[in-house]
Amino acid sequence: MMDHGDVEWLACPSCGGRLVFHGQMTEREHLRHGALRCGGCGEAWKVSRGLARLYREGEVRGTDRLMRVIYDGLPALHDPLTAVLTPLLQSVSEPDARDRYMRRVELGALRPRLDGQPTRILEVGVGTGANLPLIHRDLPRGLDVEVWGVDLSEGMLTQCRKRLASGELPRTRLLMADAHALPFPDAMFDRVLHVGGIGGYRQPRVALEEMARVARPGTPLVVVDEQLDKAARPNWMQRLAFRAITFYDRNPHCPRELLPLGATGVVEEQVAPFYYCLTFRVDSPNTRAMSGREGTSSAG
Ligand SMILES: C[S@@+](CC[C@H](N)C(=O)[O-])C[C@H]1O[C@@H](n2cnc3c(N)ncnc32)[C@H](O)[C@@H]1O
């Protein structure tokens, strides 16, 4: 959940302007109902059931809409299915597969920021929060950290809230937002992670630009999604299962060719038989692409 103080770190997903909350808060100053109004373009973004909804419904189209129907339809099944199917189909346990990309996030290298701000970590498409325990595990003890998670599926975020309610994880600010128009200012985050979704995004190039825009220069950006490891000679059952899992994508592969201009330190690796991990950095802050909005184009 977000509280009143978190609002100053948001930016209007339409114009990048500052937002002000008008509405009801809980006793603990968490946003409950109301709207976040942009001081720039005047747009009011709804807050309901404790969730800020910083995206335009009309822009959730094509595969993004389809994915949301799927994730909203089975949020409680996502984690058990992943835990069972990962070892069955890929001969690797889910924790092992996750470990292989988490090391690329280099959380252990984080140090307190010189400007006194907390270290900020963003997961785009946070889902049920399955990466949050690993983020917590890998962070240096005592570091002042804020974790932010965005997703388009309210069902998945509800599951994530249940996970967070256990109290063992650091407070995570959850909000509904579209990866194509992230509601944050440029260069806000010290780490950016995305796992399992970009292959189904309507404009993956725009999503990569947005992740690069909100990352501080030099920070690792880690993107993980489906790609079949052909070098491992998958058997027919694995090929069939992979096809079924990625039915929405004609050519599921690492989108290296869509990286933003100026991406450096690019590392592409296969971290599981069905998953690639793409790590890169940007040395100077990218500015807001505005291309996730209506009427703009992308090669995605
Ligand atoms: C396979 S789940 C992965 C969840 C989590 N990252 C993990 O590793 O378990 C993909 C998530 O991406 C979300 N998603 C799909 N399209 C999105 C978009 N355009 N913007 C933000 N999230 C999106 C889905 O709602 C879903 O929760």
The ligand as an SDF file (V2000), in Angstrom:
LIG
                    3D

 27 29  0  0  0  0  0  0  0  0999 V2000
    4.2330  -14.2970  -15.1180 C   0  0  0  0  0  0  0  0  0  0  0  0
    3.6970  -12.9960  -14.0720 S   0  0  0  0  0  0  0  0  0  0  0  0
    5.2210  -12.6950  -13.2830 C   0  0  0  0  0  0  0  0  0  0  0  0
    5.0910  -12.1800  -11.9010 C   0  0  0  0  0  0  0  0  0  0  0  0
    6.4080  -12.0330  -11.1220 C   0  0  0  0  0  0  0  0  0  0  0  0
    7.2730  -11.0560  -11.7450 N   0  0  0  0  0  0  0  0  0  0  0  0
    7.1500  -13.3510  -10.9640 C   0  0  0  0  0  0  0  0  0  0  0  0
    8.3450  -13.3990  -11.2570 O   0  0  0  0  0  0  0  0  0  0  0  0
    6.5150  -14.3020  -10.4830 O   0  0  0  0  0  0  0  0  0  0  0  0
    3.5510  -11.5970  -15.1850 C   0  0  0  0  0  0  0  0  0  0  0  0
    2.8770  -10.3640  -14.5540 C   0  0  0  0  0  0  0  0  0  0  0  0
    2.9740   -9.2710  -15.4720 O   0  0  0  0  0  0  0  0  0  0  0  0
    1.7790   -8.5050  -15.3680 C   0  0  0  0  0  0  0  0  0  0  0  0
    1.6250   -7.6870  -16.5760 N   0  0  0  0  0  0  0  0  0  0  0  0
    1.2370   -8.0900  -17.8190 C   0  0  0  0  0  0  0  0  0  0  0  0
    1.2170   -7.0390  -18.6680 N   0  0  0  0  0  0  0  0  0  0  0  0
    1.5980   -5.9440  -17.9420 C   0  0  0  0  0  0  0  0  0  0  0  0
    1.7860   -4.5600  -18.2480 C   0  0  0  0  0  0  0  0  0  0  0  0
    1.5890   -4.0870  -19.4810 N   0  0  0  0  0  0  0  0  0  0  0  0
    2.1890   -3.7350  -17.2630 N   0  0  0  0  0  0  0  0  0  0  0  0
    2.3950   -4.1920  -16.0050 C   0  0  0  0  0  0  0  0  0  0  0  0
    2.2520   -5.4960  -15.6570 N   0  0  0  0  0  0  0  0  0  0  0  0
    1.8510   -6.3560  -16.6080 C   0  0  0  0  0  0  0  0  0  0  0  0
    0.7120   -9.5690  -15.2060 C   0  0  0  0  0  0  0  0  0  0  0  0
   -0.4750   -9.0190  -14.6720 O   0  0  0  0  0  0  0  0  0  0  0  0
    1.4070  -10.5620  -14.2730 C   0  0  0  0  0  0  0  0  0  0  0  0
    1.1290  -10.3000  -12.9330 O   0  0  0  0  0  0  0  0  0  0  0  0
  1  2  1  0
  2  3  1  0
  2 10  1  0
  3  4  1  0
  4  5  1  0
  5  6  1  0
  5  7  1  0
  7  8  2  0
  7  9  1  0
 10 11  1  0
 11 12  1  0
 11 26  1  0
 12 13  1  0
 13 14  1  0
 13 24  1  0
 14 15  1  0
 14 23  1  0
 15 16  2  0
 16 17  1  0
 17 18  1  0
 17 23  2  0
 18 19  1  0
 18 20  2  0
 20 21  1  0
 21 22  2  0
 22 23  1  0
 24 25  1  0
 24 26  1  0
 26 27  1  0
M  CHG  2   2   1   9  -1
M  END
$$$$
